[in-house]
Amino acid sequence: MKNLMLLALGTVALASCAPMMAPAYTLTPQSGAPAGITPVGTVSASKDATTTTTTAKVSGLAANTYYVAHYHKMGMANTDPCRSAGPLIMSSMIVGQTDAGGTLTLTGSVATADIASATYFNIHTSKDSMGTPGDGGVTCTSVTP
């Protein structure tokens, strides 16, 4: 009986250390997307005590092209977070390149406190491998940190 009790307590203790999964968010195309691309994808995040790891998977983008993604705070331009033109949260920046078929997978980690006030996550075409945005955004989703 003691062994079963210890096993149960150990399981609860380990479960409390495991990362928590947030729901997957569906990305929607933005009006500023370059002609000829039709982005479709999702963003998900997992959290532990101090860090959020974000993964975005998108298809329908330009082949062999750099993209940059980041979280944003709410802006004043619109009540829709993705159209609000809010300030970006630089520490959340993730840069990656699509494959020959126009598919992109981005994964990055950031301090959870840095994105506590985030209201949306968007992806831009990048001018370079350093993540300089090349447009107002190609795809976006509202988020709840």
TAJOCOR-V465363 format. One record per residue. SS is DSSP state (alpha for helix, beta for strand, coil for the rest). OMEGA is omega in whole degrees, 0 to 359 (999 if undefined). Layout:
BEGIN
ss: (SS:SS)
omega: (OMEGA:OMEGA)
END
This chain:
BEGIN
ss: (coil:alpha:alpha:alpha:alpha:alpha:alpha:alpha:alpha:alpha:alpha:alpha:alpha:alpha:alpha:alpha:alpha:coil:coil:beta:beta:coil:coil:coil:beta:beta:beta:beta:beta:coil:coil:coil:coil:coil:coil:coil:coil:coil:coil:beta:beta:beta:beta:beta:beta:beta:beta:coil:coil:coil:beta:beta:beta:beta:beta:beta:beta:beta:beta:coil:coil:coil:coil:coil:coil:beta:beta:beta:beta:beta:beta:beta:beta:coil:coil:coil:coil:coil:coil:coil:alpha:alpha:alpha:coil:coil:coil:coil:beta:coil:alpha:alpha:alpha:coil:beta:beta:beta:beta:coil:coil:coil:coil:coil:coil:beta:beta:beta:beta:beta:beta:beta:beta:alpha:alpha:alpha:alpha:coil:coil:beta:beta:beta:beta:beta:beta:beta:beta:beta:coil:coil:coil:coil:coil:coil:beta:coil:coil:coil:coil:coil:beta:beta:beta:beta:coil:coil:coil)
omega: (178:180:178:179:178:178:179:179:178:179:178:180:179:180:181:179:184:177:176:180:174:179:174:178:179:177:176:180:176:183:181:181:177:178:175:176:180:185:176:179:182:174:175:181:173:184:165:185:186:189:172:176:184:176:176:177:187:172:180:179:177:181:174:184:177:176:178:180:176:174:177:169:178:176:184:187:185:177:174:183:183:178:186:180:181:180:180:177:189:183:181:184:175:180:177:182:177:175:183:179:179:178:184:170:179:174:178:180:181:175:182:179:181:184:181:181:180:176:176:180:178:182:179:164:180:178:186:180:179:177:176:182:180:180:181:179:179:179:189:171:171:180:172:183:999)
END
